[in-house]
Amino acid sequence: MSREIVEAVRELERDKNLESGILVDALRDGLLAAYKKTPGSYRHATVEIDDAGDFRVFAIHMPQDLEERLLEEAREKAYDDLEKIEEETGEKQHTLVTDDDLEIDWDQVPENQVRREDVTPENFGRIAAQTAKQVIQQRIREAERQIMYEEYVDRVSEVVTGIVQQAGDRNNILVDLGKVEALLPRSEQVDGERYEQGSRIKAVITEVRSGTKGPQVILSRRDPELIKTLFELEVPEIADGLVEIRGVAREPGYRSKIAVVSHAQGVDPVGACVGPRGSRVRMVVSELRGEKIDIIPWNTEPARFLAKALSPARVREVYIDDDTKEATVIVPEDQLALAIGKEGLNARLAARLTGWKVDIQSEAEFAQSEAEAAFAGGEAGEDFSGRCAAILSNGKRCPNAAIPGTRFCGIPAHAALADREAAGETIESAEAVPIAGTEEDEELLADGDVTELPTPEPSEVPSPEPSPTPAGPQPTEVPTPEPATIPTPEPSTVPGPEPASVPPMPAAAEEPEKAPLEERPSGIPIAASAEVEEERNDAPAA
């Protein structure tokens, strides 16, 4: 073998972008395989190649017991490798291991027990030369596959663009990435998407496996990393680091929610992602085949972040529990269905995005549950809710938890109420819920809150003046009017028959004793008054 052959091998290493010495080692292994194909070859041999291109084959002789021990160690190592392959693949390996296939660890062989003999053949036959050629080609392919594997194993979670090569199989789709063919399995496809042959798609590299035919790249269209990368490509502020995507919650094919935050003053994170007239987010939605995207501003306060995460629904109040990471969200009656979403989709995405367990209730449901929890079986309206008893300026009860041992929370204004109550001062009902124990408290329970109405002091109400006309059917006392003086009419001169003579009245002695006549204030006796009235009736009309 001449120097030109060694130079050609090294030139091939540079063309294939292989590490230096890989093909030289492959040439050495090929010459050793060719020597073992020659008749009368030794089992243990080695090949050495110098810079001039000359090679020598040396046979190695060692004691019999040492050879058997080294072969046994090599055989156990081969069995262990087969067992590992079975565990990884789950398939039983049916491989026959012979002594000629075992590789002895020559580092454990002492130099004083080894004898080397030069057995370089004068020339190799046709079969030996063909064997050497095959070994060299195999080493080249293995080196290329290793380089390709190392290239793509470092690109895991990266978005790549490929062309659909085979879409006939409903389960798996082959995508050409240029150097390798990637696999898009059925489990990583989005429901409702159609992949036509020759179409260009973007996907995320989720896994790279090493196979006999090269690296096997697994793609995914369901990974949330796809949305982050698409926004990085469309939004320059994200690529420059001015805006950051803090979280992504995705239901592939239906809706996604992303939380963004700005690291530069004056940069609106939501507006930067939406773009002018929605041009930026529209490009992302187009790549995702019409999937809806909600862009939410990140907030360090969990309550505000949860309220924004439930958009497009409007939230009235949020109560959080830091210990259990649970939150109760109160929404108006007309927003309850929108906050929950179809089959709970909106609430599920909000919980994934925020990391909190979300319980959505309407105002009526929350008021009823609060009333049941606050006064559940206690005597005289005893409060078991553990909430702060302070009344806010809007008339509602403070939603914070009370400090153990007191009825108020740690807000300075409410803590001052606790100090006043501890000092024996009576807290007004407009400032705090009164302490339970009175009958009035039981009658004034409403919506889970206890409020005490001030009792008005008794005062005199003046009686109204009597009306001359009675206001109702009930009898009323009518004052007796003063008697009017009836004047005596003057006799008229109308001619007419003379009045008949009236027989004289019997003597008073013959009449029984009568009560004296009662005179009216006008001075006319009652009998005289009757006579006057009789004369007025007998008088002819004028």
C-alpha positions as CSV (number, residue, x, y, z in Angstrom):
1,M,0.0,0.0,0.0
2,S,1.4,3.3,-1.0
3,R,1.3,6.8,0.5
4,E,-1.2,7.9,-2.2
5,I,-3.8,5.6,-0.7
6,V,-3.4,7.1,2.8
7,E,-3.6,10.6,1.4
8,A,-6.8,9.6,-0.6
9,V,-8.4,8.3,2.6
10,R,-7.6,11.5,4.5
11,E,-9.0,13.6,1.6
12,L,-12.2,11.6,1.8
13,E,-12.4,12.3,5.5
14,R,-12.4,16.1,4.8
15,D,-15.0,15.7,2.0
16,K,-17.3,13.8,4.2
17,N,-16.7,16.2,7.1
18,L,-15.5,13.3,9.3
19,E,-13.2,13.4,12.2
20,S,-9.5,12.9,11.4
21,G,-8.4,9.3,11.7
22,I,-11.8,7.6,11.3
23,L,-11.2,6.3,7.8
24,V,-7.6,5.4,8.7
25,D,-8.9,3.2,11.5
26,A,-11.5,1.8,9.1
27,L,-8.7,1.0,6.6
28,R,-6.8,-0.8,9.4
29,D,-9.9,-2.8,10.4
30,G,-10.5,-3.7,6.7
31,L,-7.0,-5.0,6.3
32,L,-7.3,-7.1,9.5
33,A,-10.6,-8.6,8.2
34,A,-8.9,-9.4,4.9
35,Y,-6.1,-11.1,6.7
36,K,-8.5,-13.3,8.7
37,K,-10.1,-14.4,5.4
38,T,-6.7,-15.8,4.2
39,P,-6.0,-19.5,4.9
40,G,-3.9,-20.3,7.9
41,S,-4.5,-16.9,9.7
42,Y,-4.2,-16.6,13.4
43,R,-7.2,-15.8,15.7
44,H,-5.5,-12.9,17.5
45,A,-3.8,-10.4,15.2
46,T,-3.3,-6.7,14.8
47,V,-2.5,-4.3,11.9
48,E,-0.2,-1.3,12.0
49,I,0.0,1.4,9.4
50,D,2.8,4.0,9.2
51,D,2.8,7.5,7.6
52,A,4.4,6.1,4.5
53,G,1.4,3.9,3.8
54,D,3.1,0.6,4.7
55,F,1.2,-1.8,6.9
56,R,2.3,-4.8,8.9
57,V,0.2,-7.7,10.3
58,F,1.3,-9.2,13.7
59,A,0.0,-12.4,15.2
60,I,-0.3,-12.4,19.0
61,H,0.5,-15.5,21.1
62,M,-0.5,-15.8,24.8
63,P,-0.8,-18.5,27.4
64,Q,-3.9,-20.7,27.1
65,D,-5.3,-19.9,30.6
66,L,-4.9,-16.1,30.0
67,E,-6.7,-16.4,26.6
68,E,-9.6,-18.4,28.1
69,R,-10.0,-15.8,30.9
70,L,-10.1,-12.9,28.5
71,L,-12.5,-14.6,26.2
72,E,-14.9,-15.3,29.1
73,E,-14.8,-11.6,30.1
74,A,-15.5,-10.6,26.6
75,R,-18.4,-13.0,26.3
76,E,-20.0,-11.7,29.5
77,K,-19.7,-8.2,28.2
78,A,-21.4,-9.2,24.9
79,Y,-24.3,-10.8,26.8
80,D,-24.8,-7.7,29.0
81,D,-25.0,-5.5,25.8
82,L,-27.7,-7.8,24.4
83,E,-29.7,-7.6,27.6
84,K,-29.6,-3.8,27.5
85,I,-30.8,-3.8,23.9
86,E,-33.7,-6.1,24.9
87,E,-34.7,-3.8,27.7
88,E,-34.7,-0.7,25.5
89,T,-36.5,-2.2,22.5
90,G,-38.6,-4.8,24.4
91,E,-37.8,-7.4,21.8
92,K,-36.0,-10.7,22.3
93,Q,-32.5,-10.8,20.7
94,H,-31.6,-13.9,18.8
95,T,-27.9,-13.3,18.2
96,L,-25.2,-16.0,18.0
97,V,-22.0,-15.0,19.8
98,T,-18.9,-16.8,18.6
99,D,-15.3,-16.6,19.9
100,D,-14.2,-15.0,16.6
101,D,-16.7,-12.1,17.1
102,L,-15.4,-11.4,20.6
103,E,-13.1,-8.4,21.2
104,I,-10.4,-8.9,23.8
105,D,-9.4,-6.0,25.9
106,W,-5.6,-5.9,25.2
107,D,-5.0,-3.4,28.0
108,Q,-5.4,-6.2,30.5
109,V,-2.7,-8.4,28.8
110,P,0.8,-8.1,30.3
111,E,3.5,-7.3,27.8
112,N,5.8,-10.0,29.2
113,Q,3.2,-12.7,28.5
114,V,2.6,-11.7,24.9
115,R,4.7,-12.7,21.9
116,R,4.2,-10.9,18.6
117,E,5.0,-12.5,15.2
118,D,5.0,-10.8,11.8
119,V,2.6,-12.7,9.5
120,T,2.1,-10.0,6.8
121,P,0.9,-11.7,3.7
122,E,2.6,-10.9,0.4
123,N,-0.8,-10.0,-1.2
124,F,-4.5,-10.4,-0.5
125,G,-6.8,-12.4,-2.6
126,R,-10.0,-11.2,-4.3
127,I,-12.2,-12.1,-1.5
128,A,-10.0,-10.5,1.1
129,A,-9.8,-7.3,-0.9
130,Q,-13.6,-7.2,-1.3
131,T,-14.0,-7.7,2.5
132,A,-11.7,-4.8,3.1
133,K,-13.7,-2.6,0.8
134,Q,-17.0,-3.5,2.5
135,V,-15.5,-2.7,5.9
136,I,-14.3,0.7,4.8
137,Q,-17.7,1.6,3.3
138,Q,-19.6,0.5,6.4
139,R,-17.4,2.6,8.6
140,I,-18.0,5.6,6.4
141,R,-21.8,5.1,6.6
142,E,-21.6,4.7,10.4
143,A,-19.6,7.9,10.8
144,E,-22.1,9.8,8.7
145,R,-25.0,8.5,10.7
146,Q,-23.3,9.5,13.9
147,I,-22.6,13.0,12.7
148,M,-26.2,13.3,11.6
149,Y,-27.5,12.1,15.0
150,E,-25.3,14.5,16.9
151,E,-26.5,17.3,14.7
152,Y,-30.2,16.7,15.4
153,V,-30.0,15.6,19.0
154,D,-28.9,19.1,19.8
155,R,-31.9,20.5,18.0
156,V,-34.6,18.9,20.2
157,S,-37.4,21.4,21.0
158,E,-36.5,23.4,17.9
159,V,-39.0,24.2,15.1
160,V,-38.1,23.0,11.7
161,T,-39.7,23.3,8.3
162,G,-40.2,20.3,6.1
163,I,-42.1,19.0,3.0
164,V,-44.7,16.3,3.4
165,Q,-43.4,13.3,1.4
166,Q,-45.9,10.6,2.2
167,A,-49.4,11.3,3.5
168,G,-51.2,8.2,2.4
169,D,-50.8,6.5,5.7
170,R,-53.4,7.8,8.1
171,N,-51.3,7.0,11.2
172,N,-47.8,8.3,10.3
173,I,-46.6,11.0,7.9
174,L,-43.0,11.3,6.5
175,V,-41.6,14.8,6.3
176,D,-38.4,15.6,4.4
177,L,-36.1,17.9,6.4
178,G,-33.4,18.0,3.7
179,K,-30.7,15.6,5.1
180,V,-33.0,13.2,6.9
181,E,-36.6,12.1,6.8
182,A,-38.6,12.8,9.9
183,L,-41.7,11.1,11.2
184,L,-44.9,12.8,12.3
185,P,-46.8,10.1,14.3
186,R,-50.6,10.1,14.7
187,S,-50.4,10.9,18.4
188,E,-48.5,14.2,17.6
189,Q,-50.9,15.4,14.8
190,V,-53.7,17.9,15.4
191,D,-57.2,16.8,15.0
192,G,-58.9,18.2,12.0
193,E,-55.7,19.1,10.1
194,R,-55.0,17.7,6.6
195,Y,-51.5,17.2,5.4
196,E,-51.3,17.2,1.6
197,Q,-48.3,15.6,-0.2
198,G,-45.9,18.3,-1.2
199,S,-47.2,20.9,1.3
200,R,-44.8,22.7,3.6
201,I,-45.4,22.5,7.4
202,K,-43.6,23.6,10.6
203,A,-43.2,21.2,13.5
204,V,-41.2,20.8,16.7
205,I,-38.5,18.2,17.1
206,T,-39.5,16.2,20.2
207,E,-37.1,13.2,20.0
208,V,-34.1,11.9,18.1
209,R,-33.5,8.2,18.0
210,S,-30.4,6.4,16.7
211,G,-31.2,3.6,14.2
212,T,-29.4,1.3,11.8
213,K,-30.5,3.5,8.9
214,G,-29.6,6.7,10.4
215,P,-31.1,9.0,13.0
216,Q,-34.9,8.9,13.4
217,V,-36.4,12.3,14.0
218,I,-39.8,12.5,15.7
219,L,-41.9,15.7,15.0
220,S,-44.9,17.1,16.8
221,R,-47.6,19.7,15.9
222,R,-49.2,19.6,19.3
223,D,-46.2,20.9,21.4
224,P,-46.7,24.3,23.0
225,E,-43.2,25.2,21.9
226,L,-44.6,25.6,18.4
227,I,-46.6,28.6,19.4
228,K,-43.6,30.3,21.2
229,T,-41.4,29.8,18.2
230,L,-44.0,31.1,15.7
231,F,-44.4,34.3,17.8
232,E,-40.6,34.7,18.0
233,L,-40.5,34.5,14.2
234,E,-43.3,37.0,13.7
235,V,-42.7,39.5,16.6
236,P,-39.3,41.3,16.6
237,E,-39.7,42.4,20.2
238,I,-39.8,38.8,21.4
239,A,-36.7,38.0,19.3
240,D,-34.8,41.0,20.7
241,G,-35.8,40.1,24.3
242,L,-38.0,43.2,24.9
243,V,-41.1,41.0,25.3
244,E,-41.0,37.6,26.9
245,I,-43.6,34.8,26.7
246,R,-43.9,33.6,30.3
247,G,-46.4,30.8,29.8
248,V,-48.3,28.8,27.2
249,A,-51.5,26.7,27.7
250,R,-52.7,25.0,24.6
251,E,-55.6,22.8,23.5
252,P,-54.4,21.8,20.0
253,G,-56.8,22.7,17.2
254,Y,-59.2,24.7,19.5
255,R,-57.7,27.5,21.6
256,S,-54.5,28.6,23.2
257,K,-53.6,31.1,25.8
258,I,-50.2,32.8,26.2
259,A,-49.0,35.2,28.9
260,V,-46.5,37.9,27.9
261,V,-44.6,40.5,29.9
262,S,-42.6,43.5,28.8
263,H,-39.0,44.2,29.9
264,A,-38.8,47.6,28.4
265,Q,-40.7,50.7,29.5
266,G,-43.2,51.9,27.0
267,V,-43.6,48.6,25.1
268,D,-47.0,47.1,25.3
269,P,-46.5,43.3,25.3
270,V,-50.1,42.5,24.1
271,G,-50.0,45.1,21.4
272,A,-46.6,43.9,20.2
273,C,-47.9,40.4,19.8
274,V,-51.1,41.4,18.1
275,G,-49.4,43.8,15.6
276,P,-50.8,46.5,13.4
277,R,-54.5,45.5,12.7
278,G,-53.7,42.1,14.1
279,S,-51.3,41.2,11.3
280,R,-48.8,39.4,13.5
281,V,-51.2,37.2,15.4
282,R,-53.0,36.5,12.1
283,M,-49.9,34.9,10.6
284,V,-49.6,32.6,13.7
285,V,-53.2,31.6,13.5
286,S,-52.9,30.9,9.8
287,E,-49.9,28.5,10.4
288,L,-51.9,26.8,13.2
289,R,-54.8,26.3,10.7
290,G,-57.3,28.6,12.4
291,E,-56.6,27.9,16.1
292,K,-57.8,30.7,18.4
293,I,-55.2,32.5,20.5
294,D,-55.8,34.6,23.7
295,I,-52.9,37.0,24.5
296,I,-52.9,37.8,28.2
297,P,-50.6,40.3,30.1
298,W,-48.5,38.6,32.8
299,N,-49.1,39.8,36.4
300,T,-47.3,39.0,39.6
301,E,-50.6,39.2,41.6
302,P,-52.4,35.8,41.3
303,A,-55.8,37.3,41.6
304,R,-55.4,39.8,38.8
305,F,-53.6,37.2,36.6
306,L,-56.4,34.7,37.1
307,A,-59.0,37.4,36.2
308,K,-57.2,38.1,33.0
309,A,-56.6,34.4,32.2
310,L,-60.4,33.8,32.1
311,S,-60.8,36.3,29.3
312,P,-63.0,37.0,27.3
313,A,-65.2,36.6,30.4
314,R,-65.5,39.4,32.8
315,V,-64.7,38.6,36.4
316,R,-66.2,40.3,39.4
317,E,-64.1,39.0,42.4
318,V,-61.3,36.5,43.0
319,Y,-60.6,34.8,46.3
320,I,-57.3,32.9,46.6
321,D,-55.8,30.5,49.0
322,D,-51.9,30.5,48.9
323,D,-51.5,27.3,50.9
324,T,-53.6,25.1,48.7
325,K,-53.1,27.1,45.4
326,E,-56.8,27.2,45.0
327,A,-58.9,30.2,43.8
328,T,-62.6,30.9,43.7
329,V,-63.7,33.2,40.9
330,I,-67.0,35.1,41.1
331,V,-68.5,36.1,37.8
332,P,-71.9,37.7,36.8
333,E,-74.7,35.4,35.9
334,D,-74.5,36.2,32.2
335,Q,-70.7,35.5,32.2
336,L,-70.8,32.1,33.9
337,A,-71.0,30.0,30.7
338,L,-68.4,32.2,28.9
339,A,-66.0,31.8,31.8
340,I,-66.3,28.0,31.9
341,G,-66.2,27.6,28.1
342,K,-67.3,24.8,25.9
343,E,-66.8,21.5,27.9
344,G,-64.7,23.5,30.5
345,L,-62.1,24.5,27.9
346,N,-61.6,28.2,29.0
347,A,-61.4,27.3,32.7
348,R,-59.0,24.4,31.9
349,L,-56.6,26.6,29.9
350,A,-56.7,29.3,32.6
351,A,-55.7,26.7,35.3
352,R,-52.9,25.4,33.1
353,L,-51.6,28.9,32.4
354,T,-51.7,30.1,36.0
355,G,-50.9,26.9,37.8
356,W,-53.9,27.4,40.2
357,K,-56.9,25.3,40.7
358,V,-59.9,27.4,39.6
359,D,-63.4,27.2,40.9
360,I,-65.8,29.4,39.0
361,Q,-69.1,30.4,40.6
362,S,-71.9,32.9,39.9
363,E,-72.7,35.7,42.3
364,A,-75.9,33.9,43.4
365,E,-74.2,30.6,44.0
366,F,-71.3,32.3,45.9
367,A,-73.7,34.2,48.1
368,Q,-75.6,31.1,49.0
369,S,-72.5,29.1,49.7
370,E,-71.1,31.9,51.9
371,A,-74.3,32.0,53.9
372,E,-74.3,28.3,54.4
373,A,-70.6,28.2,55.3
374,A,-70.7,31.2,57.6
375,F,-73.8,30.1,59.7
376,A,-73.8,26.3,59.4
377,G,-75.4,24.9,62.6
378,G,-74.1,27.5,65.0
379,E,-76.1,28.7,67.9
380,A,-77.4,32.2,67.8
381,G,-75.9,32.9,64.4
382,E,-72.3,32.0,65.3
383,D,-69.9,32.7,62.5
384,F,-67.7,29.7,61.3
385,S,-66.4,31.2,58.1
386,G,-63.1,32.6,59.5
387,R,-63.4,35.7,57.4
388,C,-62.6,39.2,58.6
389,A,-65.6,40.8,60.3
390,A,-64.8,44.4,59.0
391,I,-67.3,46.1,56.7
392,L,-65.8,47.8,53.7
393,S,-66.8,51.2,52.4
394,N,-69.0,49.6,49.7
395,G,-71.1,47.8,52.4
396,K,-69.6,44.4,51.8
397,R,-67.7,42.2,54.2
398,C,-63.9,42.0,53.9
399,P,-63.0,38.8,52.0
400,N,-59.7,38.3,53.8
401,A,-59.1,35.6,56.4
402,A,-59.1,36.6,60.0
403,I,-56.0,36.4,62.1
404,P,-56.3,33.5,64.6
405,G,-57.6,34.8,68.0
406,T,-59.3,37.8,66.5
407,R,-62.2,38.6,64.2
408,F,-60.2,40.8,61.9
409,C,-57.4,40.5,59.2
410,G,-54.0,42.1,59.2
411,I,-54.9,45.3,57.2
412,P,-53.9,48.2,59.4
413,A,-57.4,49.7,59.5
414,H,-58.9,46.4,60.4
415,A,-56.2,45.6,62.9
416,A,-57.1,48.8,64.7
417,L,-60.6,47.6,65.0
418,A,-59.3,44.4,66.6
419,D,-57.3,46.5,69.1
420,R,-60.4,48.6,69.9
421,E,-62.5,45.5,70.4
422,A,-59.8,43.9,72.7
423,A,-59.8,47.1,74.8
424,G,-63.5,46.6,75.4
425,E,-64.8,49.3,73.1
426,T,-68.0,48.6,71.2
427,I,-67.5,48.6,67.5
428,E,-70.3,50.2,65.5
429,S,-72.3,48.0,63.1
430,A,-71.2,50.2,60.1
431,E,-67.6,49.2,60.8
432,A,-67.8,45.5,61.6
433,V,-70.1,42.6,61.8
434,P,-71.5,42.5,65.4
435,I,-70.7,39.6,67.7
436,A,-73.4,36.9,67.4
437,G,-75.7,36.1,70.4
438,T,-78.7,38.4,70.1
439,E,-82.1,37.7,68.6
440,E,-81.8,40.8,66.5
441,D,-78.6,39.4,64.9
442,E,-80.4,36.2,63.8
443,E,-83.1,38.3,62.1
444,L,-80.6,40.4,60.1
445,L,-78.7,37.7,58.3
446,A,-78.5,38.3,54.6
447,D,-76.1,37.0,51.9
448,G,-73.7,35.5,54.4
449,D,-73.0,38.9,56.0
450,V,-74.3,40.1,59.4
451,T,-75.3,43.8,59.6
452,E,-77.0,45.5,62.6
453,L,-79.5,48.3,61.8
454,P,-79.6,51.1,64.4
455,T,-82.7,51.2,66.5
456,P,-84.4,54.6,66.4
457,E,-85.1,56.4,69.7
458,P,-88.9,56.8,70.6
459,S,-90.2,60.2,70.0
460,E,-93.6,62.0,70.4
461,V,-95.7,62.2,67.3
462,P,-98.3,65.1,67.4
463,S,-101.9,64.1,66.8
464,P,-103.3,65.4,63.6
465,E,-106.1,68.0,63.7
466,P,-109.6,66.5,63.2
467,S,-111.0,66.9,59.7
468,P,-114.6,68.1,59.3
469,T,-115.2,65.1,57.0
470,P,-114.5,61.7,58.4
471,A,-111.6,60.0,56.5
472,G,-112.9,56.5,56.9
473,P,-115.9,54.4,57.7
474,Q,-115.0,54.3,61.4
475,P,-117.2,56.6,63.6
476,T,-115.7,59.7,64.8
477,E,-116.9,62.1,67.5
478,V,-118.5,65.1,65.9
479,P,-118.6,68.3,68.0
480,T,-122.1,69.6,68.9
481,P,-122.7,72.8,67.0
482,E,-123.9,75.9,68.9
483,P,-127.7,76.4,68.6
484,A,-128.7,79.2,66.3
485,T,-131.3,81.8,67.4
486,I,-134.4,81.4,65.3
487,P,-136.1,84.8,64.8
488,T,-139.9,85.1,65.2
489,P,-141.5,85.8,61.9
490,E,-143.7,88.9,61.6
491,P,-147.4,88.3,60.9
492,S,-148.3,88.8,57.3
493,T,-151.4,90.7,56.1
494,V,-152.5,88.1,53.6
495,P,-156.3,87.9,53.5
496,G,-157.9,84.7,54.2
497,P,-160.2,83.0,56.5
498,E,-160.0,83.7,60.0
499,P,-158.3,81.1,62.0
500,A,-160.5,78.7,63.8
501,S,-160.8,79.2,67.4
502,V,-158.8,76.8,69.5
503,P,-160.6,75.3,72.4
504,P,-159.1,76.3,75.7
505,M,-156.6,74.0,77.2
506,P,-157.7,72.2,80.3
507,A,-156.7,73.7,83.6
508,A,-153.4,73.0,84.9
509,A,-154.8,71.5,88.0
510,E,-156.4,68.7,86.0
511,E,-153.2,67.8,84.2
512,P,-150.7,65.6,85.7
513,E,-147.6,67.1,87.1
514,K,-145.0,67.7,84.3
515,A,-141.3,68.4,84.5
516,P,-140.4,72.0,84.1
517,L,-139.6,73.1,80.5
518,E,-136.0,73.2,79.6
519,E,-135.1,76.4,78.0
520,R,-132.6,76.7,75.1
521,P,-129.9,79.2,75.1
522,S,-132.0,81.4,72.8
523,G,-134.6,81.8,75.6
524,I,-137.4,80.2,73.7
525,P,-139.2,77.3,75.5
526,I,-139.4,74.0,73.7
527,A,-143.2,74.1,73.5
528,A,-143.1,77.6,72.0
529,S,-140.6,76.5,69.5
530,A,-142.9,73.8,68.4
531,E,-145.8,76.2,67.9
532,V,-143.7,78.5,65.9
533,E,-142.6,75.7,63.6
534,E,-146.3,74.7,63.2
535,E,-147.3,78.3,62.3
536,R,-144.5,78.4,59.6
537,N,-145.9,75.2,58.1
538,D,-149.5,76.5,58.0
539,A,-148.6,79.9,56.5
540,P,-149.4,80.0,52.7
541,A,-146.6,80.5,50.4
542,A,-145.9,84.1,49.3
